[in-house]
């Protein structure tokens, strides 16, 4: 993969912007597992807290950091893969939109994850499609 690849919103890849640099967020199984272990809270609880705007500054930074690390590993971006939570938290606080915008973004990623919207690698699953017809079902 190209270490300079930006997140692609059409692929369901969310991002945060820090000082003009776009940082991708990838909800791989490893990242989600690390978030739960580090914060000692389940993903459903964390997603709900983010949606209600009840995450702390450090929780938001830790979640964003794990998701950025996963994106960095996927895209072979060593800088992103080696992110650390205190630095990410500081960048969040200094970014346009600050804590609330970051919480909204990570909350959206977590909400999709807990609803089964990503595979274990962190790829957005394709939307289910249905076919409609005017014909009556056979049999019955």
C-alpha positions in Angstrom: 0.0 0.0 0.0 1.0 3.6 -0.5 2.0 5.3 2.8 0.6 8.6 1.6 -2.9 7.3 0.7 -5.6 9.5 2.1 -8.8 8.0 3.5 -11.6 7.5 0.9 -15.0 8.6 2.2 -16.7 6.6 -0.6 -15.1 3.5 1.0 -16.5 4.5 4.4 -13.2 5.7 5.6 -13.5 8.4 8.2 -10.8 11.0 9.0 -9.7 13.7 11.3 -7.7 16.7 10.1 -4.8 17.9 12.3 -3.0 21.1 11.2 -4.0 20.5 7.6 -3.0 16.8 7.7 -5.7 14.2 7.0 -5.5 11.2 9.4 -7.5 8.1 8.4 -9.5 6.1 11.0 -9.6 2.4 10.4 -11.8 0.3 12.8 -10.0 -3.1 12.4 -10.6 -5.8 14.9 -7.2 -5.2 16.5 -7.9 -1.5 16.9 -11.4 -2.1 18.4 -10.0 -4.7 20.8 -7.2 -2.4 21.9 -9.8 0.4 22.5 -11.8 -1.8 24.8 -8.8 -3.1 26.7 -7.2 0.3 27.1 -10.3 2.1 28.2 -11.9 -0.8 30.1 -15.3 -0.2 28.5 -17.2 -2.0 25.8 -17.7 -0.7 22.3 -21.4 -0.3 22.6 -20.9 1.8 25.8 -18.2 3.9 24.1 -20.3 4.4 20.9 -23.3 5.5 23.0 -21.1 7.9 25.1 -19.7 9.4 22.0 -23.1 10.0 20.5 -24.3 11.6 23.8 -21.1 13.7 23.8 -20.0 12.1 27.1 -16.5 10.8 26.3 -13.7 12.5 28.1 -10.9 14.3 26.2 -8.5 11.4 26.9 -11.0 8.7 25.9 -11.6 10.5 22.6 -7.9 10.8 22.0 -7.3 7.1 22.8 -10.0 5.9 20.5 -8.8 8.2 17.6 -5.2 7.1 18.2 -6.0 3.4 17.9 -8.0 4.0 14.7 -5.2 6.1 13.3 -2.7 3.5 14.1 -4.8 0.8 12.3 -5.1 3.1 9.2 -1.3 3.6 9.4 -0.6 -0.1 9.5 -3.0 -0.7 6.6 -1.5 2.0 4.4 2.1 1.4 5.6 2.3 5.0 6.9 4.8 4.6 9.7 4.1 8.0 11.3 0.4 7.2 11.7 1.1 3.6 12.8 3.3 4.9 15.6 0.8 7.6 16.8 0.5 8.0 20.6 -2.6 9.0 22.5 -1.3 12.1 24.3 -0.1 13.6 21.0 -3.4 12.8 19.2 -5.4 14.3 22.1 -3.4 17.5 21.9 -3.9 17.6 18.1 -7.7 17.1 18.6 -7.9 20.0 21.0 -6.0 22.2 18.6 -8.0 21.2 15.5 -10.9 23.0 13.9 -14.0 21.7 15.6 -11.9 20.5 18.6 -13.1 17.8 20.9 -16.8 17.9 19.8 -16.0 17.3 16.1 -13.5 14.5 16.9 -16.1 12.9 19.3 -18.7 13.1 16.6 -16.4 11.4 14.1 -15.1 8.6 16.3 -18.7 8.1 17.6 -19.8 7.6 14.0 -17.1 5.0 13.4 -17.9 3.2 16.6 -21.6 3.2 15.9 -21.1 1.6 12.4 -18.7 -0.9 14.0 -21.1 -2.1 16.7 -23.9 -2.4 14.1 -21.8 -4.8 12.0 -21.0 -2.3 9.3 -17.3 -3.2 9.0 -15.4 -6.5 8.5 -12.6 -7.5 10.8 -10.1 -5.7 8.7 -11.9 -2.4 9.1 -13.4 -2.3 5.6 -16.9 -1.0 5.2 -19.3 -3.8 4.3 -21.3 -3.3 1.1 -24.8 -2.2 1.6 -27.4 -4.9 1.3 -29.5 -4.5 -1.8 -33.0 -5.8 -2.4 -34.8 -6.4 -5.6 -38.4 -5.5 -5.9 -40.9 -6.8 -8.5 -44.5 -6.4 -9.3 -44.9 -10.1 -9.8 -46.6 -12.3 -7.2 -44.4 -14.8 -5.5 -44.6 -18.4 -6.9 -46.5 -20.9 -4.8 -48.5 -20.2 -1.7 
